[in-house]
Amino acid sequence: MMNRIMEKTLTKFDQNIKTMPGEISLQFVTTEMIRSLNRQYRGQNKPTDVLSFPQYSNDEWKERTPLKLASDFIMLGDIVISESAVVEQAKAYGHSIDRELSFLFLHGLLHLLGYDHEESTAADEMFSLQESILSELDITRE
């Protein structure tokens, strides 16, 4: 499923990047570990569901310069997902663990690609793209 999400997302984002060899690190961690990472890197002493650590800044992505920085291989960055958040949120939202995991992975991937949701306009764009990709891949809310 993760490969399908990456392929669909990268195709929407940039046709050239889809064929470029690259890497994303994905790690599943405990609640305490994600709390520690959230405290260390975001200054928030609370657990979260997903964290992303992009290799490139938002400005680099907006200018589409990563391809110039790494012409033969691109390291997008790291995605860290809380195992317990996947299970708890799937139950709370009334859908499958696969759907929740797909949502969190996609959310993290979009952050690696320079998307953010700090401002309402950016949030609308990011969440709309998330729902579009999940829908196209037939990953429903069920």
Backbone bond lengths (Angstrom), bond angles and torsions (degrees), N, CA, C in turn:
res aa  C-N    CA-C-N  psi(-1)  N-CA   C-N-CA  omega(-1)  CA-C   N-CA-C  phi
1 M - - - 1.442 - - 1.527 111.23 -
2 M 1.343 117.73 -41.66 1.464 120.79 -178.22 1.523 111.16 -60.86
3 N 1.327 115.97 -38.89 1.470 118.73 178.62 1.522 111.46 -63.92
4 R 1.323 116.84 -39.94 1.478 120.29 178.01 1.522 110.75 -64.09
5 I 1.317 116.42 -40.80 1.464 120.33 178.90 1.524 110.31 -64.66
6 M 1.327 117.03 -45.04 1.468 120.15 179.14 1.519 110.79 -61.51
7 E 1.315 116.95 -47.21 1.464 120.57 -178.17 1.528 111.48 -60.82
8 K 1.314 117.26 -47.73 1.467 121.40 -179.78 1.532 110.57 -62.49
9 T 1.316 116.77 -44.03 1.457 121.58 -178.07 1.518 111.16 -66.22
10 L 1.323 116.75 -47.39 1.460 119.73 -178.15 1.523 111.40 -66.66
11 T 1.325 117.34 -33.06 1.460 120.48 176.14 1.523 110.19 -64.61
12 K 1.321 116.95 -42.11 1.468 120.28 177.79 1.522 111.28 -67.23
13 F 1.315 115.49 -35.52 1.456 120.38 -174.78 1.525 112.15 -76.26
14 D 1.308 116.51 -49.16 1.468 119.83 -175.42 1.532 108.34 -164.52
15 Q 1.315 116.91 118.09 1.461 121.22 -178.43 1.529 112.18 -58.29
16 N 1.320 118.44 -37.05 1.462 121.09 -176.40 1.525 112.80 -68.30
17 I 1.311 116.29 -34.81 1.457 119.23 -175.31 1.530 111.76 -72.16
18 K 1.316 117.06 -25.36 1.469 120.95 -178.26 1.527 111.58 -59.84
19 T 1.301 117.83 -34.65 1.461 120.91 -176.39 1.525 112.69 -94.19
20 M 1.308 117.79 -4.23 1.461 121.39 -178.44 1.529 110.05 -82.53
21 P 1.332 118.37 132.90 1.456 119.40 175.38 1.524 109.68 -63.52
22 G 1.318 115.23 141.49 1.456 118.39 -179.15 1.506 112.12 -166.54
23 E 1.325 113.94 -171.62 1.454 119.12 -173.92 1.525 110.45 -151.11
24 I 1.322 113.99 145.00 1.459 123.26 169.02 1.519 105.48 -130.88
25 S 1.309 116.25 133.07 1.460 120.54 174.95 1.526 107.96 -91.85
26 L 1.331 116.93 131.20 1.452 122.45 178.29 1.522 108.14 -125.41
27 Q 1.333 115.66 125.63 1.459 120.08 -178.94 1.525 109.46 -132.30
28 F 1.336 115.98 137.27 1.451 122.60 174.82 1.523 107.54 -104.13
29 V 1.343 115.38 130.59 1.454 119.42 -173.99 1.528 111.03 -133.15
30 T 1.328 114.76 169.19 1.458 122.33 177.07 1.529 110.21 -76.06
31 T 1.313 114.90 167.11 1.467 121.00 176.74 1.522 110.67 -59.42
32 E 1.323 116.78 -42.77 1.465 120.14 -178.90 1.530 111.47 -65.34
33 M 1.321 117.06 -38.47 1.469 119.95 179.66 1.523 110.83 -66.86
34 I 1.323 117.94 -42.90 1.469 118.91 -178.60 1.530 110.27 -70.45
35 R 1.334 117.24 -31.84 1.463 120.27 173.59 1.533 110.17 -62.15
36 S 1.318 116.00 -45.11 1.462 121.28 179.57 1.536 111.44 -61.48
37 L 1.314 116.17 -44.85 1.474 120.08 178.31 1.528 111.00 -65.39
38 N 1.309 117.04 -40.67 1.460 121.59 179.48 1.536 110.14 -63.54
39 R 1.313 116.36 -40.13 1.473 121.39 177.96 1.530 110.33 -66.84
40 Q 1.324 115.63 -45.32 1.464 120.39 -175.91 1.523 112.89 -68.38
41 Y 1.319 117.84 -42.55 1.464 120.86 -171.97 1.525 114.61 -101.88
42 R 1.337 117.72 -20.58 1.461 119.51 -178.73 1.517 112.73 -122.12
43 G 1.336 117.39 -2.82 1.455 120.98 178.79 1.514 113.85 69.90
44 Q 1.337 117.54 20.65 1.463 121.67 -179.78 1.527 109.21 -116.37
45 N 1.313 115.52 113.72 1.456 120.60 -176.47 1.526 110.72 -86.56
46 K 1.318 115.06 64.67 1.465 121.24 177.76 1.528 108.15 -155.08
47 P 1.330 115.58 153.50 1.467 117.44 177.56 1.528 110.38 -71.41
48 T 1.310 115.46 157.18 1.453 122.25 175.01 1.520 107.17 -137.58
49 D 1.316 117.21 176.38 1.465 118.26 -177.68 1.520 113.41 -91.02
50 V 1.333 116.84 -36.38 1.463 120.33 -177.93 1.523 109.71 -147.67
51 L 1.314 115.37 141.60 1.459 122.43 173.70 1.525 108.20 -126.85
52 S 1.306 115.25 145.66 1.468 120.85 177.13 1.520 109.08 -125.92
53 F 1.314 114.42 141.18 1.447 121.19 178.41 1.528 107.85 -126.58
54 P 1.336 116.56 89.93 1.461 120.17 -175.21 1.529 113.27 -71.66
55 Q 1.299 114.68 147.54 1.457 121.59 175.86 1.531 110.37 -76.83
56 Y 1.315 116.05 -30.81 1.458 121.37 -176.45 1.520 110.49 -116.64
57 S 1.308 115.54 150.30 1.467 120.07 178.04 1.525 110.04 -74.94
58 N 1.328 115.84 162.09 1.464 120.58 177.37 1.526 111.12 -57.85
59 D 1.324 117.36 -39.16 1.465 120.24 179.86 1.525 111.74 -64.34
60 E 1.328 116.94 -39.10 1.468 120.00 177.86 1.520 110.62 -62.02
61 W 1.342 116.95 -41.69 1.458 119.40 179.10 1.513 111.25 -68.08
62 K 1.325 116.52 -42.52 1.459 119.69 -178.80 1.519 111.16 -61.04
63 E 1.318 116.27 -33.98 1.468 120.84 178.17 1.517 111.99 -86.83
64 R 1.320 116.82 -2.87 1.468 123.54 -178.74 1.536 111.50 57.23
65 T 1.337 116.06 37.49 1.458 119.69 -179.37 1.525 115.43 -88.75
66 P 1.326 121.13 -11.04 1.465 117.47 -178.32 1.522 112.78 -58.29
67 L 1.327 116.48 -31.58 1.459 118.67 -179.99 1.516 110.68 -63.89
68 K 1.308 117.08 -30.16 1.465 120.76 176.91 1.529 110.50 -75.28
69 L 1.332 115.73 -30.96 1.458 120.12 -177.48 1.525 112.41 -76.10
70 A 1.317 116.51 -30.29 1.467 120.92 -177.88 1.523 107.58 -140.95
71 S 1.308 116.27 87.53 1.460 119.92 -170.61 1.525 114.29 -73.12
72 D 1.332 118.61 -23.30 1.457 118.13 -177.33 1.530 113.98 -115.44
73 F 1.315 118.37 -11.14 1.461 121.74 -179.21 1.520 107.45 -156.88
74 I 1.318 116.32 139.28 1.460 118.54 -179.85 1.525 110.24 -128.44
75 M 1.316 115.21 126.61 1.460 122.43 175.04 1.516 106.22 -99.35
76 L 1.342 116.65 109.40 1.462 119.64 -176.67 1.521 112.27 -74.14
77 G 1.327 117.77 -36.48 1.455 120.74 179.56 1.513 111.80 141.09
78 D 1.330 115.45 -159.97 1.456 122.57 -174.28 1.526 110.85 -119.49
79 I 1.322 115.22 140.79 1.465 122.39 173.16 1.527 106.69 -121.28
80 V 1.336 115.61 129.72 1.461 121.83 179.38 1.524 107.27 -120.82
81 I 1.323 116.49 125.10 1.466 121.79 -176.99 1.528 109.31 -120.78
82 S 1.322 115.70 135.59 1.453 121.99 176.25 1.526 109.30 -78.01
83 E 1.330 116.36 120.22 1.468 121.09 179.45 1.522 111.43 -57.95
84 S 1.316 116.55 -46.76 1.463 119.33 -176.46 1.525 111.83 -68.60
85 A 1.319 117.85 -32.90 1.469 120.34 178.13 1.523 110.59 -63.98
86 V 1.318 117.64 -37.99 1.462 120.88 178.41 1.524 109.80 -57.52
87 V 1.317 116.35 -49.96 1.464 121.54 -177.31 1.530 110.85 -67.90
88 E 1.320 117.10 -48.15 1.468 121.17 -177.55 1.530 111.87 -63.46
89 Q 1.318 117.19 -43.46 1.464 120.35 -178.06 1.520 111.98 -71.51
90 A 1.309 117.19 -36.07 1.473 119.53 175.99 1.520 109.39 -59.45
91 K 1.309 115.99 -45.19 1.464 120.52 179.26 1.532 110.72 -64.99
92 A 1.323 117.39 -45.68 1.466 121.95 -178.04 1.528 112.25 -63.42
93 Y 1.341 116.85 -38.44 1.467 120.86 -178.51 1.525 112.84 -89.19
94 G 1.320 116.44 -6.44 1.455 120.30 176.62 1.511 114.69 72.64
95 H 1.324 116.80 34.12 1.455 118.69 174.59 1.528 110.30 -133.12
96 S 1.319 115.47 178.99 1.465 120.30 -173.21 1.530 112.02 -72.89
97 I 1.313 114.21 159.35 1.464 120.40 174.96 1.528 109.60 -62.92
98 D 1.330 117.54 -38.74 1.471 120.78 177.95 1.524 111.62 -59.15
99 R 1.339 115.99 -42.02 1.466 119.77 -179.81 1.529 110.39 -65.78
100 E 1.333 117.13 -43.01 1.469 120.45 -179.72 1.518 110.79 -65.88
101 L 1.318 116.63 -43.16 1.458 120.44 178.25 1.527 110.53 -62.39
102 S 1.315 117.28 -42.70 1.469 121.29 177.77 1.520 111.03 -61.04
103 F 1.336 116.21 -43.87 1.454 121.35 179.19 1.531 111.03 -60.48
104 L 1.340 116.60 -48.05 1.468 119.83 -177.85 1.519 111.80 -67.38
105 F 1.331 116.74 -39.83 1.461 119.45 177.27 1.528 110.56 -62.49
106 L 1.318 116.85 -46.30 1.463 121.02 178.96 1.525 110.96 -62.25
107 H 1.320 116.76 -42.07 1.465 121.01 178.35 1.531 110.18 -58.52
108 G 1.335 115.96 -46.80 1.463 120.33 178.01 1.512 112.23 -63.50
109 L 1.328 117.09 -41.04 1.465 121.69 179.06 1.525 110.93 -61.69
110 L 1.316 117.20 -43.00 1.467 119.61 178.98 1.526 111.23 -63.17
111 H 1.337 117.03 -36.00 1.465 118.93 174.63 1.531 110.55 -63.20
112 L 1.329 117.03 -40.06 1.472 119.37 177.79 1.518 111.67 -61.72
113 L 1.319 116.22 -28.65 1.466 121.84 -178.42 1.528 112.82 -91.22
114 G 1.329 116.35 10.99 1.457 119.68 173.20 1.513 116.29 97.35
115 Y 1.318 118.01 1.37 1.464 120.16 178.80 1.529 109.55 -81.53
116 D 1.332 114.88 150.57 1.451 120.77 -179.89 1.515 108.91 -145.55
117 H 1.321 116.94 165.13 1.456 119.87 179.19 1.521 111.45 -134.15
118 E 1.327 116.02 30.65 1.458 120.68 178.08 1.528 111.65 -74.53
119 E 1.318 117.60 -35.39 1.463 121.92 178.57 1.522 108.46 -107.72
120 S 1.335 116.74 151.50 1.469 120.33 -172.70 1.521 113.20 -62.22
121 T 1.319 118.15 -39.05 1.474 120.11 179.80 1.526 110.50 -65.36
122 A 1.320 116.34 -45.37 1.470 120.69 178.18 1.520 110.87 -64.94
123 A 1.318 116.58 -39.10 1.468 120.76 178.86 1.518 110.58 -63.16
124 D 1.330 116.87 -44.80 1.467 120.54 178.71 1.521 110.77 -58.45
125 E 1.330 116.44 -43.89 1.469 121.16 -179.87 1.530 110.88 -64.06
126 M 1.327 116.20 -46.15 1.463 120.02 -177.69 1.522 111.56 -65.65
127 F 1.339 117.29 -47.43 1.462 120.39 -177.13 1.529 111.58 -68.77
128 S 1.314 116.75 -33.25 1.465 120.46 176.22 1.526 110.60 -65.26
129 L 1.322 116.27 -43.47 1.464 120.93 178.23 1.530 110.22 -64.39
130 Q 1.327 117.45 -42.16 1.473 120.69 177.30 1.514 110.96 -56.55
131 E 1.309 116.59 -51.20 1.468 120.56 -177.96 1.525 111.33 -64.46
132 S 1.323 116.79 -37.58 1.458 120.98 178.62 1.533 110.96 -61.82
133 I 1.312 116.44 -46.71 1.468 121.07 -178.83 1.526 110.49 -65.63
134 L 1.329 117.25 -45.97 1.466 120.11 179.44 1.523 110.90 -61.80
135 S 1.315 116.49 -39.15 1.463 120.85 179.29 1.528 111.31 -67.03
136 E 1.324 117.18 -45.53 1.469 121.28 179.17 1.524 111.72 -61.61
137 L 1.305 116.61 -31.53 1.464 120.94 177.93 1.517 112.55 -88.34
138 D 1.324 115.31 3.39 1.464 123.06 -179.70 1.531 111.98 58.64
139 I 1.327 114.86 39.93 1.455 120.81 173.88 1.518 105.15 -101.33
140 T 1.323 114.28 95.85 1.463 120.68 -171.93 1.516 111.32 -85.52
141 R 1.305 114.92 178.08 1.461 121.45 178.72 1.526 112.06 -77.05
142 E 1.309 117.00 -5.71 1.480 120.20 -176.57 1.508 111.88 -75.29
